[in-house]
Each structure stands twice: as structure tokens, then as C-alpha cells.
Amino acid sequence: MALAALAALPSAAHAQSAEQQAQHARDMNDIAATPPQGGNERDSRFRPYSEPSYQYDVRPSTPGFLAVAYHVDTGSTWASVAHKNGDDAKKHVLAACNAATGGGCYIAAAVPSPGTIYLAEDAMGQTWIKEEMREYGAPYTYDYRITDPARIDCQVKSFGCSRMGGYSSEYIYLDLDPSIDQVKDYFPKGKLHWNRWAMVARPTTPTTAAHNKSWLISGKENSAATRKEILDRCQADSGMPCAISAYAVSDNEVLTNDTGSENGLLVHFVDGRGKNRWISAVTTKPKKKKYKKMFRDDPDFVEAPDPVTVQERIDRICPPGSCRVIATYDAATPRMQVIEDVK
């Protein structure tokens, strides 16, 4: 770069002395050898705009707001960016979600620029959503493979978690015609996939052998109604307060033999101390979905395998050979039954 600049200079007879040309060449080489502030190329896009060697065309703008709504009974999300305030963004996505689902939607997160809302998915197809804010101009210096907040939340509360990507809030440009609507919507296209649920309830403080039972319900679409129904039945039969011990989810598409859908299972097993327990799993490993990059310099990576099948889940929880699987119940099949503990 420096040599090309030097060759393009006018001759000494027309402009500069030989010494001036030599000094200019040294200056050009110094500029070429100077690394961007921050020590690496990724951080260079956040250099101060006033630096003479790195001028940027900065458009006047103001932070826009991003919001994401969801419905617990479907894995879909409704996102919208570049709103003038947070209330407008939330009302917009909530109205769209409720219109598509018939009601029952919630706001997952809402952030101004330069915030980001991340999405992750567990082995059963549930979507996990978490927001993250950063200061304007702060570089992306951490590794999303480790710090993705949605995936971390999913790993703590579920299993078989993978990153889906997410949404970045956008700025509202002030040099455009005010009549132009800069809002962008990211809503589901096509048919929504509704979940079917399986839940197990047990008395919270069993006092007699008669309480050593589990109440199981499955094949239901409405998670809130399913939870209430099984808890009411458990409490009515046992005469004691009950709580949900485990749950599983199946995409309705499994009923049409769609091999790309996740079929959740509830697993009844006895641990090494003879205690009856329940966990969730899936019938087969979910297909790997294409990873969506959030930013152009986002790193490529292959996620480590996570135990998701019945045997893998049991092996993760129990020392080798210490647990016995009693039965498995898929979430898609309708049932309501009382299951006795096994010794």
C-alpha cells in the first residue's frame, strides 16, 4: 500500500524535494504498519469516528426497540424491530401472536438498540428466549458458543439444547422521510405446530404407602389446562397438595409420521436407592438444524453432543448399572392413569 502511494507522487521538479518524498514514504509506511485500535480486526469497526485514518459515513439515527412474543404451546416466536419505543414494540408483537394463536401469548423480551434477543431450542422442540444488552460501541469480544444466554438458560432447565440464533435490535435512521415506516416484522410463516404435553404429578409430602403413586396425563394440547387437570386429580385422589414432577413435549407433527419432529417421552425409573423417579427424554436424536449466524464475524462451531435418548439420560443421572427403567410414556398419546411405585 505504501509503495503504491509513493509511486503516484509527483516528481521533485514539479512539487517536492527528494527529502520530502522520502519523509512522505516513511509516513505512509508508518500508517500501513499501525494496527487498528483494540488489537484486532474485529474491534476496528468500533474505532472512534474522529480518527483521520479511519473515517466512516455516519448516518444520524436514534435507538430502535425490539420485542419478541411467544406462545408456550408452540415453538414459534413473533419478533419486530425498529420501533420508536418499547411499549409500541411489545403491543405490536403481542397483537400479532394473539391473532395467530387465538390468545394466550406473552412477551419474552424487549430491548433497545444495541440489544440482542437470543433463541435456543431443546431436544423436545421447545424454544428458550433470553435478551442481552451491551453498551453502544462495545466490541463483541466474547465467544457466543459459551455465553449465549438463551442456550445457557436452556441447558440449566432442560436438555439437548442447541442455538437457533436470534434477533438484533436496529436503529431508526433520521435522514429518511418521516412517513417511511422502518419497522420490520419477523413472524411465523405457514402452519403453526402445536405441542402435545405429558405431565406427572405426585403428592408433595406423602405420609402413607397409599401416597406412593404418580398421576400421569398426556396427549393434551393446552399446557395450562393440562397442568391444572392433573394436579386437581392428584390432590382429589390423595387428599394432599401435589406438584409436577416432570413433563415432556411432542410436536403434533409426530402424529403424521414427520420424522423431523421431536417426540418427547416421560421415563419412569428406580434409582440405586430404590426411589421412584421421573425424567424426560426423546425417542431419537433430533436432526441438526442449520446454525444461523447472528453477526458476520460470528465464529463457526460444532456443538458437543448432549444426552437426549432414554439410555443416554439415564446414564447421565445414574452410576453404571444402578438404575432400572420401569416404563416410558410418549407425550403424544392421550392418557390419564395412576401409576403405582415399584420396589
Secondary structure, 3 states (H helix, E strand, C coil): CHHHHHHCCCCCCCCCCHHHHHHHHHHHHHHHHCCCCCCCHHHHHHCCCCCCCCCCCCCCEEECEEEEEECCCECCEEEEEEECCHHHHHHHHHHHHHHHHCCCCEEEEEEECCCEEEEEECCCCCEEEEEECCCCCCCCCCCHHHHCHHHHHHHHHCCCCEEEEEEECCEEECCCCCCCCCCEEECCCCCCCEEEEEEEEEECCCCCHHHCEEEEEEEECCHHHHHHHHHHHHHHHHCCCEEEEEEEEEEHHHHHCCCCCCEEEEEEEECCCCCEEEEEEECCCCCCCCCCCCCCCCCCCCCCCCCCCHHHHHHHHCCCCCCEEEEEEECCCCEEEEEECCC
